[in-house]
Amino acid sequence: MNRTLRYITAGALLAIVSIALVGCASADGLTRFLLVAGQNVETADSLDDIDAADVGDDLVDDLSFAVTESVMLLEEGTELTPAEKIAEIRRLRGEIRATHDAIVLSREAVRAGFQTLRDDVAAFRASGETLTEEQRARVLELTAEVKEINAALRDSIGLCYQRMHALRGRYNLQNVDEILAAHQDVLAILAARQAHLVRIQAIFAELDGMIAVPEA
């Protein structure tokens, strides 16, 4: 699904939830949770993707060819040699690709989890069941947490693509430290995104279990 279609789908989903819940007096906080969670789904779908051209092996291969034996031999006790830095960059690129792929799957899982939760909230309301005071307090806590996660994800939008894109045309030994630092930064951002998305799924599962309607 391309990014434009994801935006349209996420926006439409959020609009449907908002309309469906208008006028619903929800003292238990579920309405507010669904609205905040819907915003989270929309933000997750807006996260920038890494351009495959920026994490291909060819750029690092070209960088490796530039390393000569005389450059690699540094005094013992110094920091990583250029060759070691290039090896680390190559390792980080593999981690970046793997983490990006995991994020793509997590976004789909978050979207599916939200749709399931929305349906289960509707079933819960239709059953006439209510939450306990303790459960209502927990819903408020989860709502606040999801809101914080949404803000963190929003703040990271664009950072990965821009950081990697800025390296284009700069893959040479003079810039090896900058290249290494950029890869470390991007991986950290992606790892944080993935952790946030995994947490959202756990929150959805917790709330889903809370409102599960007993089978007749």
C-alpha positions in Angstrom: 0.0 0.0 0.0 1.6 3.3 -1.0 1.9 6.2 1.4 -0.9 8.3 -0.1 -3.4 5.4 0.1 -2.3 4.7 3.7 -3.0 8.3 4.6 -6.5 8.1 3.0 -7.3 4.7 4.6 -6.1 5.8 8.1 -7.9 9.1 7.8 -11.1 7.4 6.7 -10.8 4.9 9.6 -10.4 7.7 12.1 -13.3 9.6 10.7 -15.5 6.5 10.9 -14.6 6.0 14.5 -15.2 9.7 15.4 -18.7 9.7 13.7 -19.7 6.4 15.2 -18.9 7.6 18.7 -20.5 11.1 18.5 -23.2 11.4 21.1 -22.1 8.3 23.0 -21.9 9.2 26.7 -18.8 7.3 27.7 -17.9 7.8 31.4 -15.6 4.7 31.1 -13.2 6.5 28.9 -13.4 4.0 26.0 -14.6 6.6 23.5 -11.6 8.9 24.3 -9.2 5.9 24.1 -10.5 5.0 20.6 -10.1 8.6 19.4 -6.5 8.8 20.7 -5.7 5.3 19.4 -7.1 6.2 16.0 -4.7 9.2 15.8 -1.9 6.7 16.7 -2.8 4.5 13.8 -2.7 7.5 11.5 0.7 8.6 12.8 2.1 5.1 12.4 1.0 5.1 8.8 2.7 8.5 8.2 6.1 7.4 9.4 8.7 7.9 6.7 10.2 4.9 4.9 13.9 4.4 4.3 14.8 4.6 0.6 16.1 1.3 -0.5 18.8 3.1 -2.5 20.2 4.5 0.8 20.7 1.2 2.5 21.9 -0.9 -0.4 25.3 -2.7 -0.2 26.8 -1.0 -3.2 27.6 2.2 -1.4 29.5 0.4 1.3 31.2 -1.8 -1.2 32.5 1.3 -3.0 33.7 2.6 0.4 35.5 -0.6 1.2 37.4 -0.5 -2.1 38.8 2.8 -1.1 40.5 1.4 2.0 44.1 0.5 1.4 46.4 -1.6 3.5 48.4 1.4 4.6 45.2 3.2 5.8 44.0 0.1 7.8 47.2 -0.2 9.8 46.9 2.1 12.7 48.8 2.1 16.0 47.5 -0.4 18.6 45.2 1.1 21.1 43.5 3.6 18.7 39.8 3.6 18.0 38.3 1.6 15.2 40.3 1.5 12.0 38.6 2.7 8.8 38.1 -0.9 7.8 36.5 -1.7 11.1 34.2 1.3 10.8 33.1 0.3 7.4 32.4 -3.2 8.7 30.3 -1.7 11.4 28.5 0.5 8.9 27.7 -2.6 6.9 26.4 -4.3 10.0 24.2 -1.3 10.9 22.7 -1.2 7.4 21.6 -4.8 7.8 20.0 -3.9 11.2 18.4 -0.8 9.7 16.8 -2.9 6.9 15.6 -5.6 9.3 14.2 -3.1 11.7 12.4 -1.2 8.9 10.8 -4.4 7.7 9.7 -5.2 11.3 8.1 -1.7 11.5 6.2 -2.3 8.3 4.7 -5.4 9.8 4.0 -3.7 13.1 2.1 -0.9 11.4 -0.1 -3.5 9.8 -0.6 -5.2 13.1 -1.5 -2.0 14.9 -4.0 -1.1 12.2 -5.6 -4.6 12.5 -5.5 -4.5 16.2 -7.3 -1.2 16.3 -10.0 -2.4 14.0 -10.6 -5.4 16.2 -10.6 -3.3 19.3 -13.2 -0.9 17.8 -15.5 -3.8 17.0 -15.0 -5.3 20.5 -15.8 -2.0 22.2 -19.1 -1.9 20.1 -19.9 -5.4 21.2 -19.1 -4.6 24.8 -21.4 -1.6 24.8 -24.2 -3.7 23.1 -23.9 -6.3 25.8 -24.7 -3.8 28.5 -21.5 -4.7 30.5 -19.7 -1.9 32.3 -16.2 -1.4 33.6 -15.3 -1.3 37.2 -13.8 1.9 38.7 -10.4 0.3 38.7 -10.7 -0.6 35.0 -11.9 2.9 34.2 -8.8 4.3 35.9 -6.6 1.9 33.9 -8.3 3.0 30.6 -7.3 6.6 31.5 -3.7 5.5 32.1 -3.5 3.6 28.8 -5.1 6.6 27.0 -2.4 8.9 28.4 0.4 6.4 27.4 -0.9 6.0 23.9 -1.0 9.8 23.6 2.6 10.0 24.6 3.6 7.3 22.2 1.8 9.2 19.4 3.7 12.4 20.2 7.0 10.5 20.2 6.2 8.9 16.8 5.1 12.2 15.3 8.4 13.9 16.4 10.4 11.2 14.6 8.7 11.6 11.2 11.1 12.5 8.5 14.3 12.1 10.5 15.3 8.7 9.1 14.8 9.5 5.4 16.5 12.9 5.8 19.5 11.5 7.7 20.2 8.8 5.1 19.4 11.0 2.1 21.9 13.6 3.3 24.7 11.0 2.9 24.2 10.7 -0.8 27.4 11.6 -2.6 29.4 11.6 0.6 30.5 8.0 0.8 34.3 8.4 1.1 36.9 7.8 3.7 37.0 11.4 4.8 33.3 11.2 5.9 33.4 7.7 7.4 32.8 8.9 10.9 29.8 11.0 9.8 28.5 8.0 7.9 28.9 5.8 10.9 27.2 8.3 13.3 24.3 8.7 10.9 23.7 4.9 10.7 23.8 4.7 14.5 21.3 7.5 14.8 18.9 6.1 12.2 19.0 2.7 13.8 18.2 4.2 17.2 15.2 6.1 15.8 13.9 3.0 14.1 14.4 0.8 17.1 12.5 3.3 19.2 9.6 3.4 16.7 9.4 -0.4 16.7 9.4 -0.5 20.5 6.5 2.0 20.5 4.5 0.1 17.9 5.0 -3.2 19.9 3.8 -1.4 23.0 0.7 -0.1 21.2 -0.2 -3.7 20.3 0.3 -4.8 23.9 -2.0 -1.9 25.1 -4.7 -2.9 22.5 -4.5 -6.5 23.7 -4.8 -5.5 27.4 -7.8 -3.3 26.7 -9.3 -6.0 24.5 -9.0 -8.5 27.3 -10.6 -6.0 29.7 -13.8 -5.6 27.6 -14.1 -9.2 26.5 -17.8 -10.2 26.6 -18.4 -13.5 28.3 -19.7 -16.2 26.0 -23.3 -17.1 26.6 
